[in-house]
Amino acid sequence: MSSSEKATQTTTVSPREVLKNHKVIAVVGASKNPEKDAHTVPLYLKQQGYKIIPINPTADRILGEKAYPNLLDLPGVLAKQIEVVDVFRPSEELPKVAREVVEIKRLYGRTLVFWAQLGLENEEAKRILNENKIPYVMNACIRTVHKLGNWDGDI
């Protein structure tokens, strides 16, 4: 993480601890296009041993995994496994995704970590997440945080 990224990142939880303690990541906006970060970042995470659940309304499969149109379309058994929601959508769409995360919490009693990728931040989404006691990381690349983590073999 560059010093400028660290200075502007907003978080209510340690990004490193999120990656150390959570292994199932739903990727909202996961891409079929191998040239986009929304494809290469989840691929990297999958290669590091994380379970990736792609969320994309225009895809059937991404990275060999079944894709779902949105978080609320996930089968309950799968929704109950999610620990982190990594978002690759424009900042103005973050409140919609935050509301879906709140609904997952209501339906399944699961508090997920909301993670908005580098360059993504939204005050309304922060308010929604704070009101519902959902931890978040915004404006931080999950791959960069992972690569800079000093894991000591514990991941």
N, C-alpha and C positions, 0 to 999 in steps of 0.2 A: 504494500500500500504506500503510495507516495505521500510525502508530507502534506501536499495540497489536498489529496483525497482525505487524509486523516483529519485535516482541519475542517472540512466541510461535511464529513459524514455525520449523520445523526443516528443515535441508537439509544435504546433503553436496555440493551442486553449486550454482553461481550460477544462480538462476532466470532472470535476464536473459540469461545466456549460453545457457541451454537454448533459450529462445525465439529467440535470434539465430541459433543454429547448427543447429536441428532444425526440419524443416518437415512431417513426417508424424506425425500424432497419432491414436492409437486412443483413443476416449472410452468408457470402461467405465461403463455406466449412462446413456448418452446417452438423452434423452427425446424422445418425439413431441410432448409437451405444450409449446406455444410460450410458456407462462407460467412454466415452470420454468427455473432456472439451467442445468440439465443439457441444455437445448435452446438457450437464448440464448447461453451461453458458447461452445459449439462453432460456432454460427452466426457469432458475432463472429470467431472464429479463421478460419473458412472465408472470410469476407469480407476478412480480412487476408492471404489467400493461402496459408494452411496447408491441407494435405490432411487431411481428417477421415475416420476410419474408425469408424463407430458400432458399439458393442458393447451389444446389448440383446436378451435372449432372447424378448421379446414383440413385436418389430417386424421387419418386412421391409425397410423403408426409413426413414431419418431424414435430413433435410436433403438429400434427393435422392440419398443414397448407400445402397448395400446395407448392411444391418445384419447382424451375426453374433452368435450366442448367447453366445460367450465368446472369449477370445483364442486358445484352442487350436483353435477351429473355423475360424480364418482359413486360407485357402489359403496354402500355403508362399510363393508369389510375393508375396502381400500381407504376410504376417508378416515377410518379409525387408525390407520397406520401412519398417516402423514404427520411429520414433525415440523417441517419448514415449508413455507410457500415462498418460492423464489420468483420474482416478477420481472418479466421482460416486456412490459407494455408501456405506452406513453404515460407520463406523470399524471395527466388528467384522468386516466383510467384507474389510478390507484385507489380512490374511494370505493369504486365498484368492487374491486378485488378485496379490499378491506372488509366490506359488508359481507362478502361470501365467506371470508375467514371467520367473521363473527357468527355467521349462521352455522358453519361447521362446528364451532365451539358449542353453540346452543343445542344442535342436534346430537352431537356425539360426546359432549363433555370433554373435548380436547382443546387445550390451549396451544395453538400453533405459533411458531415464530414467523413473522411477516418480514420478508427481505426484499427490498427494492434495489435493483442493480444500479451500478454507477451512473450518475446523471439523472436518476429518478428520485423525486421527492415531492410530497404533497401535504400541505397543512391540514386539509380536510381529512385525509386518510389517517394522519397522526392523531387527530382528535377522535375519530371513530375507534382507532386501536387503543388509545389511552382510556377512553370511556369504558371499554370492554376488557381492560387489563390484559391486552395482548402485546407481548414484547415485539419490538421491531428494530430493524436495521434499514436505513435508507441511504442512498447515494454511496454504495460500496459494492465492488465486484466480489462475488463469492469465490471465484477462482483465484483472484489476487490474494484475498485473505487466506485462503487455503495454502497457496504456494508459499506465502510468507510465514505461515505457522511453523513453529518449531515443535513438531509432533513427537519427537523422541520415540517413534514406533508405536505410540499409543492410539493411533487412529485406525 
